[in-house]
Amino acid sequence: MVVEAVVAVASGLAAGSVLLLAFGLDSFIELASAGVLIWRLSVELRDGQAFSARAERVASRIGGGLLFALSAYVVVSAGWSLWAHHRAAFSAPGLVISVLAIPIMRYLAQRKILLAEKLGSKAMRADAMESITCGWLSLVVVIGLIAQLALGAWWVDAVGSLAIVWFLIKEGREAWAGEDCGCG
C-alpha cells in the first residue's frame, strides 16, 4: 500500500491528475484504516469483549469518515478541474501501478471480507470496502488514462474521478451507521 500510495500521488502530482491523486490518497486512507483496525483488535485483546463493541463502533465510524473525506476531495478537485478546464497529462507509472492494483485489491478485499465474517467485525468489513474502493479506483484510473490517451479530451480525468464518488458515499454511509454487514 505504501508503494502504491507514493507512486500514485507522485504520478498524480507530476501529471496534474485528480484521478491519480484520489487513487493515491485512497491508498493512504487504507493505511490509516488498517491502523485503526489494529487498534480495535488490540482493545479487544487487552480489555475483552465488553470494550470491543465500543471500539468496533469507533473504528467503523473512522472508516466511514475516511471514505467521506476521500469523496469530498474527489468532488472538489474534479469540480475545480472541470471549471478550470484543467488537462491532466498521461502518466505511464500511474497506469502501471493502477493495473497492478486491480488484482491485488480484489484479493485483499476477498480475504478481509472472509475475516470480517469470521470475526463479526463491521470495522474489518469497512476496511474491506476501502480495498474494494481502491480496486474500483484502480479500474477507473486505467480506463481514464487510456481514454485520455485515446481521446485527448481535457475533461476525461475529472469526469473519470467522479465515477467513483457514488460508491465512496454509499460505503461511507454504511460504515458510519454501523449497518449490519452480515458478518457473523
N, C-alpha and C positions, 0 to 999 in steps of 0.2 A: 504494500500500500504506500509506503514511503517513496519508493522509486516511481510508482505511478503518479503520486501527487506532485513530486518535484518535476518530473518530465512534463506532465500536463500543464502545470502552472507556468513553467519556464517557456514551454511552447506557446501557450496562450498569450503570455506577455509579449513574446517575440512577434507573434502573428497578429496581435491585437484581436484575438478571438474570444468572444463571450462564451462560446460553446466549450472551448478547451479550458478556459478558466473555471467554468462551472464544473466541469469534469474533475479538474484538479482539486477544487475546493471540496467537492463531494468526497474525494479520497481523504482529505484532511478531516472532514466530518466523520467519516467512517473510523478513522484512527481515534478520534475523540470518543465516539460511541463505544468502541472497544474498551477504552479506558474506563468509561462509566460502567460498562458491563462487568469488568473485572472488579470494580469497587462493589457493585451489587452482590456478586458472588462471594466476595470476601466478607461482606457484612453478614451474610447467611452463615458462612463457616464460623465466624467469630461469635456472633450473637444468637445464632439459632433461628428457627423458623418464625418466631414471634416478630423479629425485626425484618425478616426477609420480605414480607408483604409490603411494608412501608418502603423499603429500599427498591423493591420491584416497581412500585408506582413512581417513585422519584426517577429511577433510571429510564422508565418508559417515557415519562414526560420530557426528560432531557433529550432522548432520541427524537421525539416528535418536534421539540423546539429546534433542534438542529436541522431537521428537514424543512421546517418553516423558514428558517434563516436562509437556507440554500434557495428556496423558492423565491423569496424576496430579492435575493441577489440576482437571480436569473431574470426576473421580471424587470427590475430597474435597469440592469445592464442591457438587456435586449431592447427595452424601450428607448434607452439613450442611443443605442446603435442605430435603431430604425429612424429615430428623429434626426440624428446627425448624418445619416446616410454613410455610416462607417463601413468600410470594406475591410474584412479580415484577410490576411494573407494565408495562402495554403501552407500547411505545416506537415512535412513528411514524418518528423519524430512524433507529432501528435497523432497522426494516422496509425503509425506502428503501435504505439502504446495503447491506443483505443482498440485496435484489432486484437491485440493480445489480451486485453482486459475482459473481452466478452466471454470467452470460455472460462476464464479464471473466476470471474464474479459469479457466473452461473453455478460453478462447482461449490464455491464458498457459500453462496446463498442456500443451496440444497442441504449442505452439511449443517448450517446454522439452523435451518427450519427443523430438521430432524432432531437436533439437540434441544431446540426450544420446545418441541412436543414432548420429549422425554423429561425435561425439567419442569414443564408447565410454565415457562418463562415468557411473559409478554415483552420484557426488555430484550431478551435474546431474539424474539420474533421481530422487534423493531430494528435490531441490528441486522438481521437477515434482510429486512426490507430495504435497508440502506445499501446492502450489497446488490440487491435486485435493481435498485435505482441506479447504482453505479454501472451495472450491466446495460441497462436501458440507455443511460447517458453515453456509454461507450458506443452503442449501436447508432444513436443519434449523431454522435461526433463523426463516426465513419461515414454515414450517409451524407451528413452536412459537408464534410470535407470533399467527398467525391463529387457531390452536386456542385459545390463551389468551383472545383477544378473543371468540371464538365460544362457548367453553365456560365461561369464567370459573373454571376449576379451578386451585387453588393449586399443584398438583404438575406442571403441564404444562411449565414452564420447566426444572425439574430433570430430569424424565424425558426431555425433548427433548434436553438436553445429553448424557445418557448414550447416546443413539442413535448417536453418532459414535465412541465410545471403541474399539469393536472395530476400526474402520478405522485409527485412530491407532496402536494397538498393532501391528497387522499390518504396516503400512508402516514403523513404527519398528524392528521386528524385522528386516525385510528390509534396511533401510538399515544398521543396526548390524552385521549379519552380513556385509554386503557381498555379498549374494546377486546372482548374475548377473541383470541386468535385461534381457538380450537386446540390449544396446547395443553393436553392433559385433561 
